[in-house]
């Protein structure tokens, strides 16, 4: 049993942490994280009866890093690895026959299964292999900037560049035909943006949780059907792409199950572009708001790695993951009981002033920018090197071809508790 003396998150902060619109508003939520982190970097969120399971909000950087690196004590699989209301959890279990995970992917696995499946593609995503893709990625980046400049001198950077660019890169790597890319984008937005009416394409405002869950489940089912066909094709006609590696993979000498195979495709296809889209837009936003930084980066491309890393921290596209305690343990002075659910809130951790002085400032010169936007430990993002390469190449091409960049209005953020970022980013530019 948890101690009666344990710190409890105030009701208004507890609601904000799970409210998609809080992440769309952003700044007020950061204020609430600051207040909560100062009071207790690890504290209990206790919901109204039955709404969702109680959980520990981990808002401090050090505590979030400790949990991230201790994959034996804090597990991904027993409960949902993403926050869900009780109704969503019940729907997932009804669809899957008892699992809380609609998608069985690396994100939902623990050892010994997780490292076996991660190893299947790990080498593919390492810098040495990705270096071979530099020319193709640069070509795709130039096509994105062609599209932007072809729109005139003003437009939505999200729609013209930030959304389609990483989508095309990842689909090329997966071997998905270009004509199917709009479908992949649509399904990803439904799966990750089910809480936002502009992203879930329902045309309905304020959907009840059960309808959001059904939209997400429908997107997962469509993904599974699509990738079953792709896997069958790659078994008949293997190529050099990641799709071939996944389709023909053996684990302990046996082919992966259909569910594991589908999950591998879905996590590669979806997590590989929506997140990079968000952080690429964040980098462009910082450059547009700071003409001096734009000018310095244009003159000195050695600044790009720092800009990329800070944009990833500053934007934090993956906003949280959940963990389940495998045993009684202690975290930041709190007694965590076996079976307790914890939210690693990366937005809060990446804005912890103890780790990042003046955390809301975009500062590409931060020394040792050890952010948690990619996670840490054995579940650290498999595609982090690809994301950095894509962003660096895009910014390099942008700076080559654009003389100036400025905002033409205020950007709007996605209303989502899980994968966040931007819906629109109005900009104006002047071509070289």
C-alpha positions as CSV (number, residue, x, y, z in Angstrom):
1,X,0.0,0.0,0.0
2,X,1.2,3.5,-0.7
3,X,2.0,5.7,2.2
4,X,-0.6,8.2,3.4
5,X,2.1,10.8,3.5
6,X,2.8,10.5,-0.2
7,X,2.6,13.8,-2.2
8,X,-0.5,14.1,-4.3
9,X,-0.7,16.2,-7.5
10,X,-3.3,19.0,-7.1
11,X,-6.5,18.2,-9.0
12,X,-6.1,20.9,-11.6
13,X,-2.6,19.8,-12.5
14,X,-3.7,16.2,-12.5
15,X,-6.4,17.0,-15.1
16,X,-4.0,19.2,-17.2
17,X,-1.4,16.4,-17.4
18,X,-3.9,14.1,-19.2
19,X,-5.8,16.8,-21.1
20,X,-4.8,16.9,-24.8
21,X,-5.7,20.6,-25.0
22,X,-3.1,21.4,-22.3
23,X,-0.4,20.3,-24.6
24,X,-1.9,22.3,-27.4
25,X,-1.8,25.4,-25.2
26,X,1.8,24.5,-24.0
27,X,3.0,27.5,-22.0
28,X,0.4,27.2,-19.2
29,X,1.2,23.5,-18.9
30,X,4.9,24.3,-18.5
31,X,3.9,26.7,-15.7
32,X,2.0,23.8,-14.0
33,X,4.9,21.4,-14.4
34,X,7.3,24.0,-12.8
35,X,5.0,24.3,-9.8
36,X,4.6,20.5,-9.4
37,X,8.3,19.8,-9.9
38,X,9.2,22.3,-7.2
39,X,6.7,20.8,-4.8
40,X,7.5,17.1,-5.6
41,X,9.2,15.8,-8.8
42,X,7.5,12.4,-8.2
43,X,3.9,12.6,-7.0
44,X,0.6,10.7,-7.2
45,X,-2.2,11.6,-9.6
46,X,-5.5,10.4,-8.1
47,X,-8.4,10.6,-10.6
48,X,-12.1,10.9,-10.1
49,X,-13.5,7.4,-9.4
50,X,-13.0,5.0,-12.3
51,X,-11.8,7.6,-14.9
52,X,-8.3,6.1,-15.1
53,X,-5.9,4.2,-12.9
54,X,-3.9,6.3,-10.4
55,X,-0.3,6.9,-11.5
56,X,2.9,8.6,-10.3
57,X,3.7,11.8,-12.3
58,X,7.5,11.9,-12.8
59,X,8.2,15.5,-13.7
60,X,11.9,15.9,-12.6
61,X,14.7,15.1,-15.0
62,X,16.8,13.0,-12.6
63,X,13.9,10.8,-11.6
64,X,12.8,10.4,-15.2
65,X,16.3,9.4,-16.3
66,X,16.6,6.9,-13.4
67,X,13.3,5.2,-14.4
68,X,14.3,5.2,-18.1
69,X,17.6,3.4,-17.4
70,X,16.2,0.8,-15.0
71,X,14.3,-1.4,-17.3
72,X,14.3,-4.3,-14.8
73,X,12.4,-2.4,-12.2
74,X,10.2,-0.3,-14.4
75,X,8.5,-2.3,-17.1
76,X,6.8,-1.4,-20.4
77,X,4.5,-4.4,-20.9
78,X,2.2,-5.2,-17.9
79,X,0.0,-2.2,-18.4
80,X,-0.4,0.3,-21.3
81,X,2.8,2.0,-22.2
82,X,0.8,5.1,-23.1
83,X,-1.6,6.9,-20.8
84,X,-5.2,5.7,-21.4
85,X,-8.5,6.2,-19.7
86,X,-10.3,3.2,-18.2
87,X,-12.6,3.0,-21.2
88,X,-9.7,3.0,-23.6
89,X,-8.0,0.2,-21.7
90,X,-11.1,-1.9,-21.7
91,X,-11.6,-1.4,-25.5
92,X,-7.9,-2.4,-26.2
93,X,-8.3,-5.6,-24.1
94,X,-11.6,-6.4,-25.9
95,X,-10.0,-6.0,-29.3
96,X,-6.8,-7.9,-28.5
97,X,-8.2,-10.6,-26.3
98,X,-6.7,-9.2,-23.1
99,X,-3.6,-7.2,-24.0
100,X,-3.6,-3.5,-23.1
101,X,-1.6,-2.8,-26.2
102,X,-3.4,-2.2,-29.5
103,X,0.0,-2.5,-31.2
104,X,2.5,-5.1,-30.1
105,X,5.7,-3.2,-30.8
106,X,9.2,-2.6,-29.3
107,X,7.6,0.1,-27.2
108,X,5.4,-2.5,-25.4
109,X,8.1,-5.2,-24.8
110,X,10.4,-6.0,-22.0
111,X,13.5,-8.3,-21.8
112,X,14.2,-11.0,-22.9
113,X,11.9,-10.4,-26.0
114,X,12.6,-6.7,-26.5
115,X,16.4,-6.9,-27.1
116,X,16.0,-9.9,-29.5
117,X,13.6,-7.9,-31.7
118,X,15.4,-4.6,-31.4
119,X,18.6,-6.3,-32.6
120,X,16.9,-7.2,-35.9
121,X,17.1,-3.7,-37.3
122,X,19.6,-2.0,-34.9
123,X,22.5,-2.1,-37.3
124,X,20.3,-0.7,-40.1
125,X,19.7,2.5,-38.1
126,X,23.3,3.1,-37.1
127,X,25.2,6.1,-38.5
128,X,27.6,3.9,-40.6
129,X,24.7,2.5,-42.6
130,X,22.7,5.7,-42.6
131,X,25.6,7.6,-44.2
132,X,24.8,5.7,-47.4
133,X,21.4,7.5,-47.5
134,X,22.8,11.0,-47.2
135,X,22.5,11.7,-50.9
136,X,18.9,10.4,-51.2
137,X,17.8,12.3,-48.1
138,X,19.4,15.5,-49.5
139,X,17.5,15.0,-52.7
140,X,14.2,14.6,-50.7
141,X,15.0,17.7,-48.7
142,X,15.6,19.7,-51.9
143,X,12.3,18.5,-53.2
144,X,10.6,19.8,-50.0
145,X,12.2,23.2,-50.3
146,X,11.2,23.2,-54.1
147,X,7.6,22.7,-52.9
148,X,7.9,25.5,-50.4
149,X,9.5,28.1,-52.7
150,X,7.0,27.1,-55.5
151,X,4.2,28.2,-53.2
152,X,5.3,31.8,-53.4
153,X,6.9,33.7,-50.5
154,X,4.5,32.7,-47.8
155,X,2.8,29.5,-46.6
156,X,2.3,26.8,-44.0
157,X,5.8,25.3,-43.3
158,X,4.1,22.3,-41.7
159,X,2.1,21.3,-44.8
160,X,4.8,22.3,-47.3
161,X,7.9,20.9,-45.6
162,X,7.8,19.6,-42.1
163,X,5.1,17.0,-42.5
164,X,5.9,15.5,-46.0
165,X,9.7,15.5,-45.8
166,X,10.3,13.0,-43.0
167,X,7.3,11.0,-44.2
168,X,8.9,10.5,-47.6
169,X,12.3,9.6,-46.1
170,X,10.8,6.9,-43.8
171,X,8.6,5.5,-46.6
172,X,11.6,5.2,-48.9
173,X,13.5,3.3,-46.2
174,X,10.5,1.1,-45.6
175,X,9.9,0.5,-49.3
176,X,6.4,2.0,-49.3
177,X,5.4,3.3,-52.7
178,X,5.0,7.1,-53.0
179,X,1.4,6.8,-54.0
180,X,0.7,5.2,-50.6
181,X,2.3,8.0,-48.5
182,X,-0.9,10.0,-48.1
183,X,-2.5,6.9,-46.5
184,X,0.4,6.4,-44.2
185,X,0.2,10.1,-43.1
186,X,-3.6,9.9,-42.6
187,X,-3.4,6.7,-40.5
188,X,-0.5,8.1,-38.4
189,X,-2.4,11.2,-37.6
190,X,-5.5,9.2,-36.7
191,X,-3.4,6.9,-34.4
192,X,-1.4,9.6,-32.7
193,X,-3.7,12.6,-33.1
194,X,-7.0,10.9,-32.2
195,X,-7.6,13.5,-29.5
196,X,-7.4,16.4,-32.0
197,X,-10.4,17.0,-34.3
198,X,-8.0,18.5,-37.0
199,X,-5.8,15.4,-36.9
200,X,-8.3,12.6,-36.5
201,X,-10.3,13.7,-39.6
202,X,-13.6,12.9,-37.9
203,X,-15.0,16.4,-38.4
204,X,-16.4,16.2,-34.9
205,X,-15.5,18.3,-31.9
206,X,-15.1,17.0,-28.3
207,X,-15.3,13.3,-29.1
208,X,-16.0,11.0,-26.1
209,X,-13.1,8.8,-25.1
210,X,-14.7,5.6,-26.5
211,X,-15.0,7.2,-30.0
212,X,-11.4,8.4,-29.9
213,X,-10.3,4.8,-28.9
214,X,-12.3,3.4,-31.9
215,X,-10.7,5.8,-34.3
216,X,-7.2,4.8,-33.0
217,X,-8.2,1.1,-33.2
218,X,-9.4,1.5,-36.7
219,X,-6.2,3.1,-37.8
220,X,-4.2,0.3,-36.3
221,X,-6.3,-2.3,-38.1
222,X,-5.7,-0.5,-41.4
223,X,-2.0,-0.4,-40.8
224,X,-1.9,-4.1,-40.0
225,X,-3.7,-5.0,-43.2
226,X,-1.5,-2.8,-45.3
227,X,1.8,-4.1,-43.8
228,X,0.6,-7.8,-44.0
229,X,0.5,-7.2,-47.8
230,X,3.9,-5.5,-47.8
231,X,5.5,-8.3,-45.7
232,X,4.1,-11.0,-48.0
233,X,5.5,-9.1,-51.0
234,X,9.0,-8.8,-49.5
235,X,9.1,-12.5,-48.7
236,X,8.4,-13.2,-52.4
237,X,10.7,-10.4,-53.6
238,X,13.3,-9.4,-51.0
239,X,15.1,-6.1,-51.4
240,X,17.6,-3.9,-49.5
241,X,15.0,-2.0,-47.4
242,X,13.9,-2.3,-43.8
243,X,10.7,-3.9,-44.9
244,X,12.7,-6.9,-46.2
245,X,14.6,-7.2,-42.9
246,X,11.4,-7.2,-40.9
247,X,9.5,-9.5,-43.2
248,X,12.2,-12.2,-43.2
249,X,13.4,-11.8,-39.6
250,X,14.0,-14.9,-37.4
251,X,13.8,-14.8,-33.6
252,X,15.3,-17.8,-31.9
253,X,15.2,-19.5,-35.3
254,X,11.5,-18.9,-35.8
255,X,9.7,-16.3,-37.9
256,X,8.1,-13.4,-35.9
257,X,4.4,-13.7,-35.3
258,X,2.0,-11.8,-37.5
259,X,1.2,-9.4,-34.6
260,X,4.9,-8.8,-33.8
261,X,5.7,-8.2,-37.5
262,X,2.8,-5.8,-37.9
263,X,3.9,-3.9,-34.8
264,X,7.4,-3.6,-36.0
265,X,6.2,-2.1,-39.3
266,X,3.8,0.3,-37.6
267,X,6.3,1.6,-35.1
268,X,8.9,2.2,-37.8
269,X,6.4,3.8,-40.2
270,X,4.5,6.0,-37.7
271,X,7.1,6.9,-35.0
272,X,9.7,7.6,-37.7
273,X,8.1,10.6,-39.3
274,X,5.5,12.4,-37.1
275,X,8.2,13.0,-34.4
276,X,10.8,14.3,-36.8
277,X,8.2,16.4,-38.4
278,X,7.5,18.1,-35.1
279,X,11.2,18.7,-34.2
280,X,12.1,19.9,-37.7
281,X,9.2,22.4,-37.4
282,X,10.6,23.5,-34.0
283,X,14.0,24.1,-35.5
284,X,12.5,26.2,-38.3
285,X,10.4,28.1,-35.7
286,X,13.5,29.0,-33.7
287,X,15.3,30.2,-36.8
288,X,12.4,32.3,-38.0
289,X,12.0,34.0,-34.6
290,X,15.7,34.7,-34.2
291,X,17.2,36.5,-37.3
292,X,20.7,36.6,-35.6
293,X,20.7,32.8,-35.1
294,X,19.5,32.3,-38.7
295,X,22.4,34.5,-40.0
296,X,24.9,32.8,-37.8
297,X,23.8,29.3,-38.9
298,X,23.7,30.3,-42.5
299,X,27.4,31.4,-42.2
300,X,28.6,28.6,-40.0
301,X,27.0,25.1,-40.5
302,X,29.0,23.7,-37.5
303,X,26.1,25.2,-35.5
304,X,23.6,22.8,-37.0
305,X,24.1,19.8,-34.6
306,X,23.5,22.1,-31.6
307,X,20.4,23.6,-33.3
308,X,19.1,20.1,-34.1
309,X,19.6,18.8,-30.5
310,X,18.0,21.8,-28.9
311,X,15.1,21.7,-31.3
312,X,14.4,18.1,-30.2
313,X,14.6,19.0,-26.5
314,X,12.6,22.2,-26.9
315,X,9.8,20.5,-28.9
316,X,9.8,17.1,-27.2
317,X,7.6,15.4,-29.8
318,X,7.0,12.2,-27.7
319,X,5.5,13.8,-24.6
320,X,5.3,10.8,-22.3
321,X,5.5,7.0,-21.8
322,X,4.1,4.9,-19.0
323,X,6.0,2.3,-16.9
324,X,4.8,-0.3,-14.4
325,X,6.9,-1.0,-11.2
326,X,8.0,-4.7,-11.2
327,X,8.7,-4.5,-7.4
328,X,8.6,-2.2,-4.5
329,X,11.2,0.5,-4.9
330,X,12.1,4.1,-4.0
331,X,12.1,7.0,-6.4
332,X,13.0,10.6,-5.5
333,X,12.2,9.8,-1.9
334,X,8.8,8.2,-2.6
335,X,7.9,4.6,-2.0
336,X,6.7,3.0,-5.2
337,X,4.8,-0.2,-4.8
338,X,4.9,-3.2,-7.1
339,X,2.3,-2.8,-9.8
340,X,2.2,1.0,-9.5
341,X,1.8,2.9,-12.8
342,X,4.2,5.8,-13.6
343,X,4.1,8.6,-16.2
344,X,7.5,9.7,-17.5
345,X,6.5,13.1,-18.7
346,X,9.3,14.1,-21.0
347,X,7.9,17.6,-21.6
348,X,8.3,18.3,-17.9
349,X,11.7,16.6,-17.6
350,X,13.1,18.4,-20.6
351,X,12.0,21.7,-19.0
352,X,13.6,21.0,-15.6
353,X,15.7,24.1,-14.8
354,X,18.0,22.0,-12.6
355,X,19.2,20.3,-15.8
356,X,18.5,23.0,-18.4
357,X,19.0,26.6,-17.2
358,X,16.3,28.9,-18.6
359,X,14.7,25.8,-20.2
360,X,12.1,27.7,-22.3
361,X,14.8,29.6,-24.1
362,X,16.0,28.0,-27.4
363,X,19.8,27.8,-26.8
364,X,21.7,25.7,-29.3
365,X,24.9,26.2,-27.4
366,X,23.8,24.2,-24.3
367,X,26.8,22.1,-23.1
368,X,26.0,18.4,-22.8
369,X,22.4,18.6,-23.9
370,X,21.3,15.4,-22.2
371,X,17.6,15.7,-23.0
372,X,15.1,12.8,-22.7
373,X,13.2,13.4,-26.0
374,X,14.6,10.1,-27.3
375,X,14.2,8.3,-24.0
376,X,17.2,6.5,-22.4
377,X,18.3,3.0,-21.6
378,X,17.4,0.0,-23.6
379,X,14.3,1.7,-24.9
380,X,16.1,4.7,-26.3
381,X,14.6,5.6,-29.7
382,X,15.9,3.2,-32.4
383,X,15.7,6.0,-35.0
384,X,17.5,8.8,-33.2
385,X,20.5,8.8,-35.6
386,X,18.1,8.9,-38.6
387,X,16.1,11.8,-37.1
388,X,19.3,13.9,-36.4
389,X,20.5,13.2,-40.0
390,X,17.2,14.2,-41.5
391,X,17.0,17.4,-39.5
392,X,20.6,18.4,-40.2
393,X,20.2,17.8,-43.9
394,X,16.9,19.7,-44.1
395,X,18.3,22.7,-42.3
396,X,21.4,22.7,-44.4
397,X,19.4,22.8,-47.6
398,X,17.0,25.4,-46.2
399,X,19.9,27.7,-45.3
400,X,21.4,27.2,-48.7
401,X,18.3,28.2,-50.5
402,X,16.5,30.8,-48.3
403,X,17.9,34.3,-47.6
404,X,15.5,35.0,-44.8
405,X,12.8,33.3,-42.8
406,X,10.1,34.9,-40.5
407,X,6.8,34.0,-38.9
408,X,3.7,35.1,-40.7
409,X,1.4,34.3,-37.8
410,X,1.3,32.2,-34.7
411,X,1.9,28.4,-35.0
412,X,-0.8,26.1,-33.6
413,X,0.0,23.0,-31.6
414,X,-1.5,19.5,-31.7
415,X,-4.0,18.7,-28.9
416,X,-2.5,15.4,-27.9
417,X,-1.1,13.9,-24.7
418,X,1.2,11.5,-26.5
419,X,2.9,12.7,-29.7
420,X,2.8,16.4,-29.9
421,X,4.1,19.1,-32.2
422,X,2.5,21.6,-34.6
423,X,-0.6,21.6,-36.8
424,X,0.2,24.8,-38.6
425,X,3.2,27.1,-38.9
426,X,2.6,30.2,-41.1
427,X,5.9,31.5,-42.4
428,X,7.2,33.9,-45.0
429,X,10.6,33.6,-46.7
430,X,12.8,35.1,-49.3
431,X,14.6,32.8,-51.7
432,X,18.3,33.1,-52.4
